[in-house]
Amino acid sequence: MKATELLVNQHHEVEQLFEQLENVEEGDEKIVREELARNLIGHMSIEEEMFYPAMREALPEYIALAEAEHATARYALAQLLATPPGDPTFRAKATALDALIRNHVAMEEKEILPRAETAIGSEQLQQLSRRMEGRFEQVLSLDVVGVLKQMLQREMPAMMMPRAGAKTATKKRAVRATAKKATPAKRAATAQAKRGAPAKRTTPTKRTASTKRTTGMKRAAPATRQTGTAGRPSTKRGARKRAS
């Protein structure tokens, strides 16, 4: 069996599982849903790991489209697995996933698979088929929900994490906003620091004589002795004695 035939057979199996999920009796939805998830994850794995790389050089645009459709289908599958069967949105999510897979299968079987014979060759397609079958069984033996989470985690960071350029721009805006709020002295010091020159130290204001505090009362000047006109002690007293 060729790799292309293997993929077509798996497409039919997935289609039948969607039909079972739509018509299953109440209470058995979870069993069919898990079987559907296992087949989808196994099928996507062998296509992305083996078949798509072999076809990428011949059909780069279609392979890129197929990988993008896989990523969208994985997200829809994760939503379906996270929804209880009794939830009112369960049927709607199953229908949305079915539409995504049908569109993807139609594109593959119309554009990619018919060209595989020329791009890869009949003998290599048979060898590739054996490898793909072995890998498919290996994935089915794993925790497919865990495998699905790993696939989503590889795809989500590119969507959720901010770009490095956006971080730098945000940081610059924050620095500018802080600089506007700074006082003139701080802005001058920041500018001098960037130039490598030490910031000038502001000298304290000199105290004037009027601002000096007095430490004590001023001393009173010593009393001067009364002197005569020539600076000598007065002689009036002696003159009175002589007159008497």
C-alpha positions in Angstrom: 0.0 0.0 0.0 1.2 3.5 -0.9 1.3 6.4 1.6 -1.4 8.2 -0.4 -3.7 5.2 -0.1 -3.1 5.0 3.6 -4.0 8.6 4.0 -7.2 8.2 2.0 -8.3 5.2 4.1 -7.7 7.2 7.3 -9.8 10.0 5.8 -12.7 7.6 5.4 -12.3 6.3 8.9 -12.4 9.8 10.4 -15.5 10.6 8.3 -17.3 7.5 9.6 -16.4 8.6 13.2 -18.0 12.0 12.7 -21.2 10.3 11.5 -21.2 8.0 14.5 -20.8 11.0 16.8 -23.7 12.7 15.2 -26.0 9.7 15.5 -24.7 8.1 18.7 -27.1 7.4 21.6 -27.0 9.7 24.6 -24.3 8.7 27.0 -22.0 7.2 24.4 -20.7 10.5 22.9 -17.6 10.5 25.1 -16.5 7.1 23.7 -16.8 8.1 20.1 -15.3 11.5 20.7 -12.2 9.9 22.2 -11.8 7.5 19.3 -12.2 10.4 16.9 -9.5 12.4 18.7 -7.1 9.5 18.7 -7.5 9.0 14.9 -7.2 12.7 14.2 -4.1 13.2 16.3 -2.4 10.1 14.8 -3.3 11.1 11.3 -2.0 14.7 11.7 1.2 13.4 13.3 2.2 11.1 10.4 1.3 13.8 7.8 3.3 16.5 9.5 6.3 14.3 10.5 6.7 12.3 7.3 4.3 13.0 4.4 4.4 16.8 4.3 8.2 17.1 4.5 8.4 14.7 1.5 6.0 17.0 -0.5 7.2 20.4 0.7 9.6 21.1 -2.2 7.1 20.1 -4.9 4.1 22.0 -3.3 5.3 24.5 -0.7 2.2 26.7 -0.8 -0.3 23.8 -0.4 1.8 22.2 2.3 1.9 25.5 4.3 -1.9 25.7 3.9 -2.4 22.1 5.0 -0.3 22.7 8.2 -2.3 25.9 8.9 -5.5 24.0 8.6 -4.1 21.3 11.0 -3.4 24.0 13.6 -7.0 25.3 13.3 -8.4 21.8 13.6 -6.4 21.1 16.7 -7.8 24.1 18.4 -11.3 23.1 17.5 -10.6 19.5 18.7 -9.3 20.9 22.0 -12.6 22.8 22.5 -14.6 19.7 21.7 -12.6 17.6 24.2 -13.1 20.3 26.9 -16.9 20.4 26.5 -19.1 17.8 28.3 -21.4 15.9 26.0 -24.4 17.2 27.8 -23.4 20.8 27.2 -25.7 22.7 24.8 -22.6 23.7 22.7 -21.2 20.2 22.3 -23.1 19.4 19.0 -22.2 22.8 17.6 -18.5 22.3 18.3 -18.5 18.8 16.8 -20.2 20.2 13.7 -17.6 23.0 13.4 -14.7 20.5 13.7 -16.4 18.2 11.1 -16.6 21.1 8.6 -12.9 22.0 9.1 -11.8 18.4 8.5 -14.0 17.9 5.5 -12.6 21.1 3.9 -9.1 20.0 4.7 -9.6 16.5 3.3 -11.1 17.8 0.1 -8.0 20.1 -0.5 -5.6 17.3 0.2 -7.3 14.7 -2.1 -7.6 17.3 -4.9 -4.3 19.1 -4.8 -1.7 17.2 -2.8 -2.2 13.5 -3.0 -2.6 13.3 -6.9 0.8 14.9 -7.3 2.6 12.7 -4.8 3.3 10.0 -7.4 5.4 12.4 -9.5 7.0 14.2 -6.6 8.0 11.2 -4.5 7.8 8.1 -6.7 5.8 4.8 -6.4 8.6 2.9 -4.6 9.3 5.6 -2.1 5.5 6.0 -1.4 5.4 2.3 -0.4 8.4 2.6 1.9 6.9 5.8 3.4 3.6 4.0 4.0 5.2 1.4 6.2 6.9 4.0 8.3 3.7 6.1 8.6 1.7 3.0 9.7 4.2 2.2 12.4 4.2 5.8 13.7 0.4 6.0 13.6 0.1 2.9 15.8 2.7 4.4 18.1 0.8 7.6 18.6 -2.4 5.7 19.3 -0.7 4.0 22.2 0.2 7.3 23.8 -1.9 9.7 25.7 -3.4 11.5 22.7 -4.7 14.4 24.9 -1.2 14.9 26.2 0.1 14.9 22.6 -2.5 17.4 21.6 -1.5 19.7 24.5 2.1 19.5 23.4 1.2 20.5 19.8 -0.9 23.4 21.0 1.9 24.6 23.3 4.3 24.7 20.4 1.9 26.8 18.4 0.6 29.2 21.1 3.7 31.1 22.1 4.1 32.7 18.7 0.5 34.0 19.1 0.5 35.0 22.7 3.9 36.2 23.6 4.7 39.9 22.8 7.4 40.7 20.3 10.8 41.8 21.6 10.4 45.1 19.7 7.1 45.8 21.4 8.7 45.3 24.8 11.5 47.7 24.0 9.1 50.4 22.8 7.0 50.0 25.9 10.1 50.4 28.1 11.2 53.5 26.2 7.8 55.1 26.7 7.9 54.4 30.4 11.4 56.0 30.6 10.2 59.1 28.8 7.2 59.4 31.0 9.3 59.1 34.1 11.8 61.7 32.8 8.9 64.2 32.3 7.9 63.9 35.9 11.4 64.4 37.2 12.5 67.8 38.6 15.0 70.0 36.7 17.8 69.0 39.0 17.2 65.3 38.5 17.0 65.7 34.8 20.3 67.6 34.8 21.9 64.9 36.9 20.5 62.2 34.6 21.9 63.9 31.5 25.3 64.4 33.1 25.3 60.7 34.1 24.6 59.6 30.5 27.5 61.8 29.3 29.8 60.3 31.9 30.4 63.5 33.7 29.9 63.6 37.5 26.9 65.6 38.6 27.8 69.0 40.1 27.3 69.3 43.8 25.2 72.1 44.9 26.9 74.3 47.5 25.0 75.3 50.6 23.8 78.9 50.7 26.1 81.2 52.7 24.7 82.4 55.9 24.6 86.2 56.2 25.4 88.2 59.2 21.7 88.9 59.7 20.9 85.2 59.9 23.6 84.4 62.6 22.1 83.6 65.9 23.5 85.4 68.8 24.9 83.2 71.5 24.5 85.5 74.4 23.6 89.0 75.6 26.0 91.9 74.6 28.3 93.0 77.3 27.6 96.4 78.7 30.5 98.9 78.3 32.3 99.7 81.6 31.2 102.9 83.2 33.8 105.7 82.8 34.9 107.8 85.7 34.0 111.4 85.5 37.0 113.5 84.6 37.7 117.0 84.2 38.3 118.9 81.0 41.9 117.8 81.0 41.0 114.2 81.7 41.9 114.4 85.3 39.7 113.8 88.4 37.6 116.7 89.4 39.1 119.0 92.1 35.8 120.7 93.2 35.8 118.6 96.4 39.2 119.8 97.5 38.3 123.4 96.7 35.3 123.3 99.1 37.6 122.1 101.9 40.0 124.9 101.4 37.3 127.5 101.5 36.0 126.3 104.8 
